[in-house]
Amino acid sequence: MSTDNVIIDYDLPDDINDVAKVDSIVSSVMPDAIIHAAAIADLNESASNYKKNFDVNVCGTNNIAAAANKYKVPLHYISTCCAYGNNQPATVKTSLEPTENYAASKSAGEFIVRQYGNDYVIMRLPTMYGPGMRKELFIYQLIDAAFTSKIVSVYGDGRQARQYGYVADVASRILWYVVNKKTGVYNLNSQESVSVRDIIYEIQEITGKQIRFKTAGGRKGEIFNQQIEPSLSGGFTTFREGIIKTISWYCKQNGAKYTNG
């Protein structure tokens, strides 16, 4: 498989629980590999709608895995670094201890993928940011607050830290594992750890604008300090470089401007 191969994006009109549709797509295309990224990924939606979270992230994953196994197509399952919960520091051999619904459903998905026994790759992705990011994500909300003066809720003391991933870095690593026909479990996070306070400081320093926020109590399921060993080292965009690119994208999308830098 080369990087010249065509990547076909399927967004089913209903969801991946349409077993016949999933089977039909795989059998008609017979791809070199399946990258299974479909999921209920919003933490609030996962927490408030248990059934939908389970139906899509667990049962839907079973349908994808079954089709991959049936047609002998290697499956690349997109999981999450949040599956480790607060069981830190962590490597790919560390047991999963998810602290909220989304991560728990992705952990269950990993179990299902393993049970089919076909060629698989489980990729545990970090919390991502960058051009095209969802408005529900915290980094987007902070950038938006800098330009609109909206007030953002900051949970805990702001010292909780994660190893974020710039979207282009994560995408290139996913492709690398597919092209090189790897199997196994991998962490796709960077080594750099960034706290909530760091993010606020960087956005304010880059834009020259103040972010208005209010503090709230600790959020249920909060991960306090990620210390996850990445499976591929080097070649990561620094958080500052990535956030500058993200702010630039936001400004183009929203007609916003800043003159500080």
C-alpha positions as CSV (number, residue, x, y, z in Angstrom):
1,M,0.0,0.0,0.0
2,S,1.4,3.4,-1.0
3,T,0.6,6.9,0.0
4,D,-0.8,7.3,-3.5
5,N,-3.8,5.1,-2.6
6,V,-7.2,6.7,-2.5
7,I,-8.8,7.3,0.9
8,I,-12.5,6.9,0.8
9,D,-14.5,8.7,3.4
10,Y,-17.8,7.1,4.4
11,D,-20.3,9.0,6.5
12,L,-23.4,6.8,6.8
13,P,-26.7,8.7,6.7
14,D,-27.9,7.0,9.9
15,D,-25.1,5.4,11.9
16,I,-22.8,2.4,11.9
17,N,-25.5,0.2,13.3
18,D,-26.9,-0.2,9.8
19,V,-25.3,-3.7,9.5
20,A,-26.4,-4.2,5.9
21,K,-25.0,-0.9,4.8
22,V,-21.7,-1.5,6.6
23,D,-21.4,-5.0,5.0
24,S,-22.3,-3.6,1.6
25,I,-19.7,-0.9,1.7
26,V,-16.9,-3.2,2.7
27,S,-17.8,-6.0,0.2
28,S,-18.2,-3.6,-2.7
29,V,-15.0,-1.6,-2.1
30,M,-12.8,-4.3,-0.6
31,P,-10.3,-1.7,0.7
32,D,-6.7,-2.3,1.7
33,A,-7.6,-1.2,5.2
34,I,-10.4,0.3,7.3
35,I,-9.8,3.2,9.5
36,H,-12.7,3.2,12.0
37,A,-13.1,6.7,13.4
38,A,-16.9,6.9,13.7
39,A,-18.0,7.6,17.2
40,I,-20.1,9.7,19.6
41,A,-17.0,11.8,20.6
42,D,-18.6,14.7,22.5
43,L,-18.0,14.1,26.2
44,N,-21.2,15.8,27.2
45,E,-23.3,13.9,24.7
46,S,-21.7,10.6,25.8
47,A,-22.5,11.4,29.4
48,S,-26.1,12.5,28.9
49,N,-27.1,9.8,26.4
50,Y,-25.8,6.5,27.7
51,K,-27.7,4.4,25.2
52,K,-26.6,6.3,22.1
53,N,-23.0,6.3,23.3
54,F,-23.2,2.5,23.8
55,D,-25.1,1.8,20.6
56,V,-22.7,3.7,18.4
57,N,-19.3,3.3,20.1
58,V,-19.7,-0.3,21.2
59,C,-22.3,-2.0,19.1
60,G,-21.3,0.0,16.0
61,T,-17.7,-0.9,16.5
62,N,-18.8,-4.6,16.6
63,N,-20.4,-4.2,13.2
64,I,-17.3,-2.7,11.7
65,A,-15.1,-5.3,13.2
66,A,-17.4,-8.1,12.0
67,A,-17.3,-6.8,8.4
68,A,-13.5,-6.4,8.5
69,N,-13.1,-9.9,9.8
70,K,-15.6,-11.3,7.3
71,Y,-13.8,-9.8,4.3
72,K,-10.3,-10.2,5.8
73,V,-9.6,-6.4,5.7
74,P,-7.1,-5.0,8.3
75,L,-8.9,-2.8,10.8
76,H,-7.4,0.4,12.3
77,Y,-9.5,1.3,15.3
78,I,-9.4,4.9,16.6
79,S,-9.4,4.8,20.4
80,T,-8.3,7.4,22.9
81,C,-5.5,8.1,25.3
82,C,-8.2,9.1,27.8
83,A,-8.8,5.3,28.2
84,Y,-5.9,5.3,30.7
85,G,-7.8,7.6,33.0
86,N,-5.7,8.6,35.9
87,N,-3.6,5.5,35.7
88,Q,-0.5,7.5,35.0
89,P,2.3,7.3,33.9
90,A,1.2,5.0,31.1
91,T,2.6,3.0,28.2
92,V,0.6,0.8,25.7
93,K,1.0,-2.0,28.3
94,T,-0.7,0.0,31.1
95,S,-4.2,-1.2,32.1
96,L,-7.1,1.0,31.0
97,E,-9.0,2.7,33.8
98,P,-11.4,5.1,32.0
99,T,-13.1,7.7,34.2
100,E,-16.0,8.8,31.9
101,N,-18.5,7.3,29.4
102,Y,-16.7,8.1,26.2
103,A,-13.4,6.6,27.2
104,A,-15.2,3.6,28.7
105,S,-17.0,2.9,25.4
106,K,-13.7,3.2,23.4
107,S,-12.1,0.8,25.8
108,A,-15.0,-1.6,25.2
109,G,-14.4,-1.1,21.5
110,E,-10.8,-2.1,21.9
111,F,-11.9,-5.4,23.6
112,I,-14.3,-6.1,20.7
113,V,-11.6,-5.5,18.0
114,R,-9.2,-7.8,19.7
115,Q,-11.8,-10.6,20.0
116,Y,-12.2,-10.9,16.2
117,G,-8.6,-11.9,15.8
118,N,-8.1,-10.3,12.4
119,D,-5.2,-8.0,11.6
120,Y,-5.8,-4.9,13.7
121,V,-4.2,-1.7,14.9
122,I,-5.5,0.1,17.9
123,M,-4.5,3.8,17.9
124,R,-5.0,5.7,21.1
125,L,-5.3,9.3,20.1
126,P,-4.7,12.4,22.2
127,T,-7.2,15.3,22.6
128,M,-6.7,17.0,19.3
129,Y,-6.8,20.6,18.2
130,G,-6.2,22.5,15.0
131,P,-8.0,23.7,11.8
132,G,-11.4,22.2,11.5
133,M,-11.8,21.4,15.2
134,R,-15.2,21.2,16.8
135,K,-16.7,24.2,18.5
136,E,-17.4,22.1,21.6
137,L,-13.7,21.5,22.3
138,F,-12.2,23.5,25.1
139,I,-9.3,25.0,23.1
140,Y,-11.8,26.3,20.6
141,Q,-13.9,27.8,23.3
142,L,-10.9,29.6,24.8
143,I,-9.9,31.0,21.4
144,D,-13.5,32.1,20.7
145,A,-13.6,33.7,24.2
146,A,-10.5,35.8,23.4
147,F,-12.2,37.3,20.4
148,T,-15.8,37.5,21.6
149,S,-15.5,38.2,25.4
150,K,-17.6,35.2,26.2
151,I,-17.0,33.8,29.6
152,V,-15.6,30.2,29.7
153,S,-15.9,27.8,32.7
154,V,-12.6,26.5,33.9
155,Y,-12.9,23.4,36.1
156,G,-10.6,22.7,39.0
157,D,-7.5,24.8,39.6
158,G,-6.3,24.9,35.9
159,R,-3.2,22.8,36.7
160,Q,-4.6,19.6,35.1
161,A,-2.5,18.8,32.0
162,R,-2.8,16.8,28.8
163,Q,-0.5,15.8,26.0
164,Y,-2.4,17.4,23.1
165,G,-2.0,16.4,19.5
166,Y,-2.0,18.9,16.5
167,V,-4.4,17.4,14.0
168,A,-2.0,17.2,11.1
169,D,0.5,15.4,13.2
170,V,-2.0,12.8,14.3
171,A,-3.4,12.3,10.8
172,S,0.2,11.7,9.4
173,R,0.8,9.1,12.1
174,I,-2.4,7.3,11.4
175,L,-1.4,7.1,7.7
176,W,2.0,5.9,8.7
177,Y,0.7,2.9,10.6
178,V,-1.7,2.1,7.7
179,V,0.9,2.4,5.0
180,N,3.5,0.4,6.9
181,K,0.9,-2.3,7.7
182,K,1.6,-2.3,11.4
183,T,-0.4,-4.3,13.9
184,G,-0.7,-3.8,17.6
185,V,-1.5,-1.0,20.0
186,Y,0.0,2.5,19.8
187,N,-0.2,5.9,21.5
188,L,-0.3,8.8,19.1
189,N,0.2,11.6,21.6
190,S,3.1,14.0,21.8
191,Q,5.5,14.2,24.7
192,E,4.7,17.8,25.5
193,S,2.4,18.3,28.5
194,V,0.2,21.4,28.5
195,S,-2.0,22.6,31.4
196,V,-5.2,24.6,31.2
197,R,-3.3,27.6,32.6
198,D,-0.7,27.2,29.9
199,I,-3.3,27.2,27.1
200,I,-4.9,30.4,28.5
201,Y,-1.5,32.1,28.8
202,E,-0.5,31.1,25.2
203,I,-3.7,32.3,23.6
204,Q,-3.6,35.6,25.5
205,E,0.1,36.2,24.8
206,I,-0.3,35.4,21.1
207,T,-3.5,37.4,20.5
208,G,-2.9,40.2,23.0
209,K,-6.5,39.7,24.2
210,Q,-7.8,38.7,27.6
211,I,-9.8,35.6,28.1
212,R,-12.7,36.0,30.6
213,F,-13.3,32.8,32.6
214,K,-15.0,31.7,35.7
215,T,-13.7,28.9,37.9
216,A,-15.9,25.9,38.8
217,G,-15.5,22.8,40.9
218,G,-13.7,19.8,39.6
219,R,-15.4,18.0,36.7
220,K,-16.5,14.4,37.2
221,G,-14.0,12.1,35.4
222,E,-11.3,14.7,35.1
223,I,-7.9,13.5,34.1
224,F,-5.4,15.4,36.2
225,N,-1.9,14.9,34.7
226,Q,-1.4,12.8,31.6
227,Q,2.1,11.2,31.4
228,I,1.7,8.9,28.4
229,E,4.7,7.5,26.5
230,P,4.2,8.1,22.8
231,S,4.8,5.2,20.4
232,L,6.5,7.4,17.8
233,S,8.8,10.1,19.1
234,G,9.9,13.3,17.4
235,G,8.4,15.3,14.5
236,F,5.6,16.8,16.6
237,T,4.4,20.4,16.2
238,T,5.0,22.3,19.4
239,F,1.9,23.4,21.2
240,R,2.8,27.1,20.6
241,E,3.3,26.5,16.8
242,G,0.0,24.5,16.7
243,I,-2.0,27.1,18.6
244,I,-0.7,29.9,16.3
245,K,-1.9,28.0,13.3
246,T,-5.2,27.2,15.0
247,I,-5.8,30.9,15.9
248,S,-5.0,31.9,12.3
249,W,-7.6,29.3,11.1
250,Y,-10.2,30.6,13.6
251,C,-9.6,34.2,12.4
252,K,-10.1,33.3,8.7
253,Q,-13.3,31.4,9.6
254,N,-14.8,34.2,11.7
255,G,-13.4,37.3,10.1
256,A,-11.5,38.1,13.3
257,K,-8.2,39.9,13.6
258,Y,-5.4,40.5,16.0
259,T,-2.2,42.5,15.8
260,N,0.0,41.1,18.5
261,G,2.6,39.2,16.6
